[in-house]
């Protein structure tokens, strides 16, 4: 009996440590259910921004004869870029093997995903889905630059190519362990550089390549439904809680802090925009409120998880003070027909927020602090260099994509099609009105 007991104890001594190690390994590979639930909710919130939110926001700003064209362009862009993300986009941006410029590995078609995304407590499938929503909304933001005149086939093909040539590499440089983050220390919490700078600069380039709408700038092209724009802006505002809060990748105070900062910046920017309108044109407008809120949201995005609420208010004020005059500069002074001000609001807002981030990271200002070896001036350099590199690549990549697709599909509709409106000439949804 004693011999049996001794053998049992010996076996236990050998087996139990092994079981302990197995359980520890399993714990490391196990996703946190709360973090996962929050990330999946954030995916839905970002998709809410793209499909109903952006569609209504842009759709209300265009003339009535172009509303459905905007809607189908945004929907088609979201669809094609989502499929491309599954096939190849995710591995180019977040593949486990990095050259510093692109990701690689065996996650084509989202195959062989890990149990959890490295450095997080969420399944890699949930992480890939969340990043898919970002890949979908970014080219959709550019729709506002070419309304009323871009050919539908060109829009879809260009956006598909752009998502692989411009968006995926930049996402890797900043978020996927690429050269901007690993070598320079460039920071971007939720997309001020990756989303807003890329879309804004590219939108400006496309507006220049396409040329002006017929009648611009002499003919007034008033929004056909400010009410729809307000509803769309409200959806964007709500969805942005998932956009920025979800980027924390945890259901903790990090997400709550990002959401508080997001809301504070939007409130400050919207009210400041109304004040500027009151001073400059004599009355505040609903479109101004909506535009100001979106400018504030774009500006705080790169810093939402790194700064204090007081700083977020300053980000919102900066958004209104910089983006409002930038709209006037682009449209009235330079006369570039960036129809719905994608560059002035998203591009400039994202760039301004990315630079301000370097200042308000300072712990004495309530920031989370600089990384080891970094300080104020090094961080300013890292942010400026990151913005400059991404802007340059976005401009070059956009020219390449736009002209390559234009060799097969013309960029612009005919003057007659533009005059009649793309709802009828490109999609035919209103043909019944003429039967």
Backbone torsions as a table, in degrees:
resi	resn	phi	psi	omega
1	UNK	NA	-40.7	179.3
2	UNK	-65.4	-37.1	179.1
3	UNK	-64.8	-41.2	179.1
4	UNK	-61.8	-44.0	179.6
5	UNK	-63.1	-39.9	179.9
6	UNK	-64.5	-41.8	178.2
7	UNK	-63.4	-42.7	180.0
8	UNK	-61.2	-42.7	179.2
9	UNK	-65.5	-38.7	179.2
10	UNK	-64.4	-43.6	178.3
11	UNK	-63.1	-41.4	178.8
12	UNK	-61.6	-40.5	179.9
13	UNK	-62.7	-32.1	179.6
14	UNK	-82.5	-37.5	-172.5
15	UNK	-82.4	-43.2	-173.7
16	UNK	-59.7	-43.2	176.1
17	UNK	-59.3	-38.9	179.6
18	UNK	-63.0	-42.6	177.8
19	UNK	-63.1	-39.0	179.3
20	UNK	-61.7	-43.5	178.6
21	UNK	-64.4	-38.6	179.1
22	UNK	-63.3	-42.8	179.4
23	UNK	-66.0	-37.2	178.4
24	UNK	-65.0	-42.5	178.9
25	UNK	-63.7	-40.9	178.9
26	UNK	-62.6	-37.5	-179.7
27	UNK	-64.8	-38.6	179.4
28	UNK	-64.0	-37.7	-176.8
29	UNK	-86.6	-0.4	-176.6
30	UNK	-90.9	134.1	179.2
31	UNK	-80.0	150.4	174.9
32	UNK	-83.6	124.8	-174.1
33	UNK	-66.3	-36.2	179.3
34	UNK	-66.9	-45.8	177.2
35	UNK	-60.8	-42.3	-178.6
36	UNK	-64.3	-44.6	179.3
37	UNK	-60.7	-42.7	179.4
38	UNK	-65.1	-40.0	-179.5
39	UNK	-66.6	-40.4	177.9
40	UNK	-65.2	-38.0	175.3
41	UNK	-63.3	-39.8	179.1
42	UNK	-65.0	-34.7	175.8
43	UNK	-58.2	-45.4	179.3
44	UNK	-64.5	-38.1	-179.9
45	UNK	-66.2	-38.9	179.2
46	UNK	-69.9	-37.6	176.0
47	UNK	-66.3	-34.4	173.5
48	UNK	-59.0	-39.1	177.0
49	UNK	-60.9	-42.5	-171.6
50	UNK	-74.4	-55.7	-170.4
51	UNK	-78.7	-71.3	178.3
52	UNK	-73.2	-38.5	-173.1
53	UNK	-64.7	-61.0	-178.0
54	UNK	-65.7	-35.5	178.3
55	UNK	-60.1	-47.3	-179.2
56	UNK	-72.0	-38.1	179.8
57	UNK	-62.0	-52.5	178.5
58	UNK	-71.3	-40.2	-176.4
59	UNK	-61.1	-36.1	177.8
60	UNK	-72.4	-23.2	-177.6
61	UNK	-82.6	-20.3	-178.7
62	UNK	-89.6	172.5	174.7
63	UNK	-72.3	157.1	-172.9
64	UNK	-57.1	-32.3	-176.0
65	UNK	-76.2	0.4	179.5
66	UNK	-121.7	4.6	-175.2
67	UNK	-63.7	-49.4	-176.9
68	UNK	-67.0	-32.0	177.1
69	UNK	-62.9	-41.8	176.8
70	UNK	-62.4	-44.1	-177.6
71	UNK	-61.9	-45.8	-177.3
72	UNK	-72.7	-31.4	176.8
73	UNK	-64.8	-46.3	179.8
74	UNK	-63.0	-43.7	179.4
75	UNK	-62.9	-44.2	-178.4
76	UNK	-68.0	-38.2	177.8
77	UNK	-63.2	-45.5	179.0
78	UNK	-60.4	-38.2	-178.1
79	UNK	-69.6	-50.1	-175.4
80	UNK	-68.0	-39.4	-179.0
81	UNK	-71.6	-30.4	176.5
82	UNK	-66.1	-43.1	178.6
83	UNK	-65.1	-42.4	179.1
84	UNK	-65.0	-33.2	178.2
85	UNK	-63.1	-41.9	178.0
86	UNK	-64.3	-46.5	-174.2
87	UNK	-68.3	-50.0	-171.0
88	UNK	-144.0	-24.3	-172.8
89	UNK	-61.5	-43.7	-176.5
90	UNK	-63.3	-43.3	-178.0
91	UNK	-69.7	-31.4	176.2
92	UNK	-67.6	-34.7	-176.6
93	UNK	-90.3	-39.5	-170.8
94	UNK	-130.7	17.2	177.3
95	UNK	-59.6	150.5	-173.1
96	UNK	-69.7	-18.3	179.2
97	UNK	-101.5	120.3	-175.2
98	UNK	-117.9	134.7	172.4
99	UNK	-95.9	-1.5	-172.0
100	UNK	95.0	-23.2	-178.6
101	UNK	-111.5	-37.3	-179.6
102	UNK	-142.3	153.9	173.8
103	UNK	-88.3	161.5	178.6
104	UNK	-150.1	-163.1	180.0
105	UNK	113.8	-156.6	-170.7
106	UNK	-113.4	34.2	-178.6
107	UNK	-107.9	26.8	170.5
108	UNK	-60.6	144.9	-177.7
109	UNK	56.7	23.1	-177.7
110	UNK	55.7	33.5	176.8
111	UNK	-87.5	153.6	177.0
112	UNK	56.2	40.2	174.9
113	UNK	-71.1	148.6	179.3
114	UNK	-73.8	163.8	176.9
115	UNK	-60.8	-43.0	175.3
116	UNK	-132.2	152.6	174.5
117	UNK	-73.2	130.8	-177.7
118	UNK	-54.5	132.4	179.4
119	UNK	85.5	2.7	-179.8
120	UNK	-131.7	176.9	173.0
121	UNK	-118.7	33.5	178.2
122	UNK	-122.1	150.4	177.5
123	UNK	-59.7	145.2	178.9
124	UNK	-64.6	-28.0	176.7
125	UNK	-63.6	-40.2	177.6
126	UNK	-67.8	-38.8	178.0
127	UNK	-63.9	-43.8	178.9
128	UNK	-63.1	-38.9	178.0
129	UNK	-65.1	-44.2	178.9
130	UNK	-60.4	-45.2	178.7
131	UNK	-67.9	-28.3	175.0
132	UNK	-61.0	-38.9	179.6
133	UNK	-64.2	-35.5	176.5
134	UNK	-68.6	-41.6	179.2
135	UNK	-64.2	-28.0	-179.8
136	UNK	-79.6	-41.6	-175.1
137	UNK	-76.8	-26.9	-174.4
138	UNK	-63.0	-54.2	176.8
139	UNK	-67.3	-26.7	178.0
140	UNK	-64.6	-30.2	177.1
141	UNK	-59.5	-30.3	-176.1
142	UNK	-71.5	-16.2	-179.0
143	UNK	-53.3	-34.8	-178.6
144	UNK	-62.6	-18.2	-178.2
145	UNK	-82.4	-24.8	-171.3
146	UNK	-121.2	16.5	-178.4
147	UNK	-56.7	149.7	174.7
148	UNK	78.2	-7.7	-173.9
149	UNK	-143.7	-12.3	-179.3
150	UNK	-87.2	140.2	180.0
151	UNK	-75.5	137.1	-173.2
152	UNK	-59.1	-46.9	-179.1
153	UNK	-60.1	-40.7	177.8
154	UNK	-64.6	-41.4	-179.5
155	UNK	-57.9	-48.2	-176.7
156	UNK	-67.4	-46.2	-178.7
157	UNK	-66.3	-41.9	178.9
158	UNK	-62.2	-46.5	-177.9
159	UNK	-63.5	-37.7	178.2
160	UNK	-63.2	-48.5	-179.2
161	UNK	-66.2	-40.3	-179.3
162	UNK	-62.5	-37.1	-178.3
163	UNK	-64.0	-27.6	179.6
164	UNK	-91.6	-34.9	-174.9
165	UNK	-88.7	-34.0	-178.3
166	UNK	-104.7	-58.1	-170.9
167	UNK	-65.8	-51.7	-174.6
168	UNK	-59.6	-46.0	177.2
169	UNK	-61.9	-42.8	-179.3
170	UNK	-64.2	-40.9	177.0
171	UNK	-58.9	-38.1	178.4
172	UNK	-69.5	-42.7	-178.6
173	UNK	-57.6	-37.9	-172.8
174	UNK	-99.1	-43.5	-173.3
175	UNK	-107.9	-19.9	-173.3
176	UNK	-99.8	16.2	-179.4
177	UNK	87.0	16.9	-179.2
178	UNK	-77.4	-172.1	-167.6
179	UNK	-67.1	-31.7	-178.2
180	UNK	-67.3	-42.0	-179.1
181	UNK	-81.8	-42.3	-173.3
182	UNK	-78.2	-32.7	-176.2
183	UNK	-101.1	-41.7	-178.0
184	UNK	-93.7	-27.7	-176.8
185	UNK	88.2	19.9	177.8
186	UNK	-62.8	135.9	-177.8
187	UNK	-118.8	144.7	177.7
188	UNK	-157.8	103.4	-173.2
189	UNK	-63.9	-48.9	-172.9
190	UNK	-139.9	11.9	171.9
191	UNK	126.3	17.5	176.5
192	UNK	-60.2	-37.5	177.2
193	UNK	-92.8	-51.5	-173.4
194	UNK	-64.4	-39.6	-176.5
195	UNK	-98.5	-61.1	-168.7
196	UNK	-76.4	-40.0	178.4
197	UNK	-67.6	-43.6	179.5
198	UNK	-62.6	-48.7	-178.3
199	UNK	-66.2	-41.9	-177.2
200	UNK	-65.7	-48.6	179.7
201	UNK	-64.8	-43.3	-179.8
202	UNK	-64.4	-37.2	177.9
203	UNK	-62.4	-41.1	177.8
204	UNK	-62.3	-42.6	179.7
205	UNK	-63.5	-44.4	179.5
206	UNK	-63.8	-40.6	177.9
207	UNK	-59.8	-38.4	178.0
208	UNK	-69.4	-41.2	-179.9
209	UNK	-67.1	-39.2	-178.2
210	UNK	-74.4	-34.1	-173.8
211	UNK	88.1	177.7	-173.0
212	UNK	-79.9	155.1	169.9
213	UNK	-64.6	151.2	177.5
214	UNK	-59.7	123.1	-179.8
215	UNK	98.7	-15.7	-179.9
216	UNK	-74.0	135.7	4.9
217	UNK	-101.0	7.5	-173.6
218	UNK	-74.6	-38.3	-178.4
219	UNK	-83.7	129.5	176.7
220	UNK	-73.3	129.5	-179.3
221	UNK	-119.9	81.2	-171.6
222	UNK	-76.9	148.5	174.8
223	UNK	-59.8	137.5	-176.7
224	UNK	-83.1	-20.0	-178.1
225	UNK	-152.4	84.4	174.5
226	UNK	-56.9	-26.3	178.6
227	UNK	-63.2	-43.4	177.5
228	UNK	-64.6	-37.6	178.6
229	UNK	-62.4	-41.6	177.9
230	UNK	-63.5	-41.8	178.7
231	UNK	-64.3	-43.8	178.7
232	UNK	-62.2	-42.3	178.1
233	UNK	-62.6	-38.5	177.9
234	UNK	-62.7	-41.0	177.5
235	UNK	-66.1	-40.6	176.8
236	UNK	-61.1	-42.3	-179.3
237	UNK	-60.8	-47.9	178.4
238	UNK	-64.6	-46.4	-178.4
239	UNK	-62.9	-29.3	-178.5
240	UNK	-64.7	-21.3	174.2
241	UNK	-61.7	-37.1	175.5
242	UNK	-77.5	-34.1	179.3
243	UNK	-60.5	-52.1	-179.0
244	UNK	-88.1	-45.2	179.7
245	UNK	-64.2	-37.6	178.8
246	UNK	-67.1	-26.6	-178.9
247	UNK	-67.9	-12.9	172.7
248	UNK	-68.5	-24.4	179.7
249	UNK	63.7	13.2	177.0
250	UNK	-141.4	150.3	175.5
251	UNK	-93.4	63.7	-174.7
252	UNK	-131.2	-169.3	178.0
253	UNK	-64.9	-19.2	175.8
254	UNK	-62.9	-43.1	177.6
255	UNK	-68.4	-42.0	-179.9
256	UNK	-62.5	-42.0	178.6
257	UNK	-62.5	-43.3	179.4
258	UNK	-62.5	-38.4	-179.2
259	UNK	-70.7	-42.1	176.8
260	UNK	-58.1	-45.8	-179.7
261	UNK	-65.1	-38.5	177.9
262	UNK	-60.5	-47.8	-178.3
263	UNK	-66.6	-42.5	-178.5
264	UNK	-62.3	-43.8	-179.5
265	UNK	-65.0	-40.9	179.4
266	UNK	-64.4	-43.4	179.0
267	UNK	-61.3	-47.2	-178.0
268	UNK	-64.2	-42.7	-178.2
269	UNK	-67.8	-41.4	-179.7
270	UNK	-62.6	-45.0	-179.6
271	UNK	-68.8	-39.7	178.4
272	UNK	-64.1	-37.9	179.2
273	UNK	-63.3	-41.9	177.6
274	UNK	-62.1	-40.4	179.1
275	UNK	-64.6	-40.8	178.9
276	UNK	-64.6	-41.7	177.8
277	UNK	-62.8	-41.8	179.4
278	UNK	-59.2	-41.1	-179.3
279	UNK	-73.6	-41.4	-171.7
280	UNK	-87.0	-37.9	-177.9
281	UNK	-119.4	-0.7	173.6
282	UNK	94.6	-10.5	179.4
283	UNK	-158.2	146.5	174.6
284	UNK	-78.5	154.2	-178.7
285	UNK	-129.1	157.9	178.1
286	UNK	-68.0	-38.6	177.6
287	UNK	-64.0	-36.6	177.0
288	UNK	-64.2	-42.2	177.4
289	UNK	-60.4	-46.5	-178.8
290	UNK	-64.3	-44.3	-179.2
291	UNK	-65.4	-41.6	178.5
292	UNK	-61.9	-42.9	179.1
293	UNK	-60.5	-46.0	-179.7
294	UNK	-64.6	-38.3	177.1
295	UNK	-62.0	-42.6	177.6
296	UNK	-63.9	-40.8	179.0
297	UNK	-63.9	-43.0	179.2
298	UNK	-65.6	-38.5	-175.9
299	UNK	-70.2	-37.6	-178.0
300	UNK	-82.2	-15.7	-174.6
301	UNK	-53.7	-46.8	-177.9
302	UNK	-67.4	-16.1	-173.7
303	UNK	-118.7	0.5	-167.6
304	UNK	-53.3	-37.7	-177.0
305	UNK	-93.5	3.0	-173.8
306	UNK	-115.8	-8.5	-170.9
307	UNK	-121.4	171.2	178.3
308	UNK	-89.4	158.1	179.7
309	UNK	-56.9	-36.2	177.4
310	UNK	-62.3	-39.4	176.2
311	UNK	-65.9	-37.0	179.5
312	UNK	-60.7	-37.4	176.7
313	UNK	-62.0	-41.9	177.8
314	UNK	-65.0	-36.3	175.9
315	UNK	-60.5	-42.1	179.0
316	UNK	-64.3	-42.7	177.8
317	UNK	-63.7	-41.5	178.2
318	UNK	-61.9	-38.1	179.4
319	UNK	-58.6	-47.1	-179.3
320	UNK	-67.4	-42.5	-175.6
321	UNK	-70.2	-24.5	-179.7
322	UNK	-99.4	-45.5	-174.2
323	UNK	-71.0	-36.2	-179.8
324	UNK	-60.3	-54.2	178.4
325	UNK	-66.0	-25.8	178.7
326	UNK	-66.6	-35.6	175.2
327	UNK	-60.5	-45.4	179.6
328	UNK	-64.2	-39.6	-180.0
329	UNK	-63.8	-48.3	-176.4
330	UNK	-66.4	-45.8	-172.7
331	UNK	-85.4	-40.4	-173.4
332	UNK	-94.3	-42.2	-177.4
333	UNK	-80.8	-55.2	-176.5
334	UNK	-85.5	-21.7	179.6
335	UNK	59.1	46.0	171.1
336	UNK	-93.7	128.4	-175.1
337	UNK	-89.0	67.0	167.6
338	UNK	-81.4	89.3	-159.8
339	UNK	-50.9	-47.6	-175.9
340	UNK	-113.0	24.9	169.9
341	UNK	62.2	43.8	-179.4
342	UNK	-65.9	-44.6	-179.9
343	UNK	-66.9	-47.9	-174.6
344	UNK	-65.5	-32.7	-177.1
345	UNK	-94.3	-58.6	-175.9
346	UNK	-77.9	-50.6	-176.8
347	UNK	-63.1	-54.7	-177.9
348	UNK	-66.5	-40.8	177.8
349	UNK	-59.1	-47.5	179.5
350	UNK	-63.0	-38.0	179.8
351	UNK	-69.1	-45.5	179.1
352	UNK	-60.2	-45.9	179.6
353	UNK	-63.7	-35.4	-179.6
354	UNK	-67.1	-35.8	178.1
355	UNK	-76.0	-43.9	179.2
356	UNK	-61.1	-29.5	178.6
357	UNK	-52.1	-40.2	-177.3
358	UNK	-60.9	-33.4	-178.8
359	UNK	-77.8	-46.6	-171.5
360	UNK	-87.5	6.2	166.8
361	UNK	-71.2	-20.5	-177.7
362	UNK	-53.1	123.1	-178.8
363	UNK	-56.9	-34.6	-179.9
364	UNK	-67.4	-16.5	176.4
365	UNK	-101.4	10.5	178.1
366	UNK	93.4	2.8	-179.4
367	UNK	-76.6	169.5	-177.7
368	UNK	-79.7	-10.0	176.6
369	UNK	99.3	161.2	-177.2
370	UNK	-86.2	154.8	175.4
371	UNK	-68.2	163.3	-179.2
372	UNK	-59.0	130.6	-180.0
373	UNK	87.2	-5.3	-179.5
374	UNK	-106.1	156.0	175.9
375	UNK	-148.8	-172.1	-175.4
376	UNK	-55.4	-55.0	-172.8
377	UNK	-71.6	-36.9	176.3
378	UNK	-66.7	-35.2	179.1
379	UNK	-72.0	-38.2	175.8
380	UNK	-59.8	-44.5	177.7
381	UNK	-61.1	-44.4	-179.0
382	UNK	-61.8	-41.1	-179.9
383	UNK	-69.5	-44.9	-179.0
384	UNK	-64.6	-42.3	178.6
385	UNK	-64.8	-39.9	177.8
386	UNK	-62.9	-45.7	178.1
387	UNK	-61.4	-45.5	-178.4
388	UNK	-62.9	-45.1	-179.6
389	UNK	-64.5	-43.3	-179.9
390	UNK	-67.6	-40.7	178.5
391	UNK	-62.4	-43.5	-179.7
392	UNK	-64.2	-44.9	179.8
393	UNK	-66.5	-38.2	178.9
394	UNK	-62.3	-44.3	-179.7
395	UNK	-64.4	-47.5	-179.0
396	UNK	-65.4	-47.4	-179.7
397	UNK	-62.0	-35.8	179.4
398	UNK	-66.4	-43.0	177.7
399	UNK	-60.9	-44.7	179.7
400	UNK	-61.4	-49.7	-178.3
401	UNK	-63.8	-45.8	-176.0
402	UNK	-63.0	-46.6	-177.0
403	UNK	-74.4	-32.8	177.9
404	UNK	-64.1	-46.1	178.9
405	UNK	-67.4	-35.8	-178.7
406	UNK	-64.7	-18.8	175.9
407	UNK	-69.7	-20.2	-179.6
408	UNK	-110.3	-42.6	-178.4
409	UNK	-124.0	122.3	179.3
410	UNK	-56.9	142.6	-178.5
411	UNK	-69.8	-39.0	-166.6
412	UNK	-117.3	145.4	174.6
413	UNK	-73.2	168.1	178.5
414	UNK	-73.9	164.7	-179.6
415	UNK	-62.7	-37.4	178.4
416	UNK	-66.0	-41.8	178.5
417	UNK	-63.2	-41.0	179.1
418	UNK	-64.4	-40.3	-178.4
419	UNK	-66.2	-40.3	-179.3
420	UNK	-75.4	-25.3	179.8
421	UNK	105.0	137.3	-174.6
422	UNK	-71.6	-20.7	176.6
423	UNK	-58.3	-39.4	-178.0
424	UNK	-88.2	-50.5	-170.6
425	UNK	-76.6	-29.2	-178.1
426	UNK	-98.6	-27.9	-173.0
427	UNK	-127.1	-24.7	171.9
428	UNK	73.4	15.1	-178.1
429	UNK	-64.8	-23.0	-176.1
430	UNK	-107.1	17.0	-177.9
431	UNK	-61.9	-29.9	-179.8
432	UNK	-59.1	-25.1	-177.4
433	UNK	-67.3	-18.5	-174.3
434	UNK	-110.2	4.7	179.6
435	UNK	-78.4	NA	NA
